[in-house]
């Protein structure tokens, strides 16, 4: 039993980190601070950008932990994470700027 507890410590660490980030997102969604809701950036509220950034952070952490990349060389980590870190914000930029044209009066 003691060896099981020592072997499973990492899953609890992952659980608490992801729980904290998710709880922070939920609290932000419930409270909706006015400076995040009233500020528009790239056609959407700043609160949406905060959610996107936190979600990308959670996704990168999940990739590192559950694909067992956390203990690999730094070059392998960046080879896998960098395309996603570049591609996801780029695609979101395209979606947000093109979607903003719906509300623009020309």
C-alpha positions in Angstrom: 0.0 0.0 0.0 2.8 2.4 0.8 4.5 1.7 -2.5 1.2 2.5 -4.3 0.9 5.9 -2.5 4.5 6.8 -3.4 4.0 5.8 -7.0 0.8 7.8 -7.5 1.9 11.1 -6.1 2.2 12.7 -9.5 -1.4 12.1 -10.5 -2.5 14.0 -7.4 -0.2 16.8 -8.2 -1.6 17.0 -11.7 -5.1 16.8 -10.3 -4.6 19.7 -7.9 -2.9 21.9 -10.5 -5.7 21.4 -13.1 -8.3 21.8 -10.4 -6.9 25.1 -9.3 -6.7 26.5 -12.9 -10.2 25.2 -13.7 -11.6 26.7 -10.4 -9.9 30.0 -11.2 -11.6 30.0 -14.7 -15.0 29.2 -13.1 -14.6 32.0 -10.5 -13.7 34.4 -13.3 -16.8 33.3 -15.3 -19.0 33.8 -12.3 -17.6 37.1 -11.1 -16.8 38.6 -14.5 -14.7 41.5 -13.5 -15.8 44.7 -15.2 -12.3 45.6 -16.5 -12.2 42.2 -18.3 -15.7 42.4 -19.6 -15.7 46.0 -20.8 -12.3 45.9 -22.6 -12.5 44.8 -26.2 -9.4 43.4 -27.8 -9.4 41.8 -31.3 -13.1 41.9 -31.5 -13.9 40.1 -28.3 -13.9 40.7 -24.6 -10.6 40.5 -22.7 -12.2 37.9 -20.5 -12.4 35.5 -23.5 -8.7 36.0 -24.1 -7.9 35.1 -20.5 -10.0 31.9 -20.8 -8.1 31.0 -24.0 -4.7 31.6 -22.4 -5.6 29.5 -19.4 -7.0 26.7 -21.6 -3.8 26.7 -23.7 -1.7 26.5 -20.5 -3.9 23.6 -19.2 -3.5 21.8 -22.6 0.3 22.2 -22.6 0.5 20.9 -19.0 -1.7 17.9 -19.9 0.5 17.1 -22.9 3.6 17.3 -20.8 2.3 15.1 -18.0 0.1 12.5 -19.8 2.3 12.0 -22.8 5.2 11.7 -20.3 7.1 14.6 -21.9 7.8 16.3 -18.6 11.1 14.3 -18.1 12.3 14.5 -21.7 14.9 16.8 -23.1 13.9 20.4 -23.6 14.3 20.2 -27.4 11.7 17.4 -27.6 9.3 19.3 -25.4 9.6 22.4 -27.6 9.3 20.3 -30.8 5.9 19.1 -29.7 4.6 22.2 -27.8 5.8 25.0 -30.0 3.7 24.3 -33.1 0.6 24.2 -30.9 1.6 27.3 -29.0 2.0 29.2 -32.3 -0.8 27.6 -34.3 -3.6 27.9 -31.7 -3.2 31.7 -31.1 -2.8 32.2 -34.9 -6.0 30.3 -35.7 -7.8 32.1 -32.8 -6.6 35.5 -34.2 -8.1 34.6 -37.6 -11.4 33.5 -36.1 -11.7 36.5 -33.9 -10.8 39.1 -36.4 -12.9 37.6 -39.2 -15.8 37.1 -36.7 -15.5 40.8 -35.7 -16.5 41.9 -39.2 -20.0 40.7 -38.5 -20.5 43.6 -36.1 -18.7 46.3 -38.0 -20.8 48.8 -39.9 -19.2 49.5 -43.2 
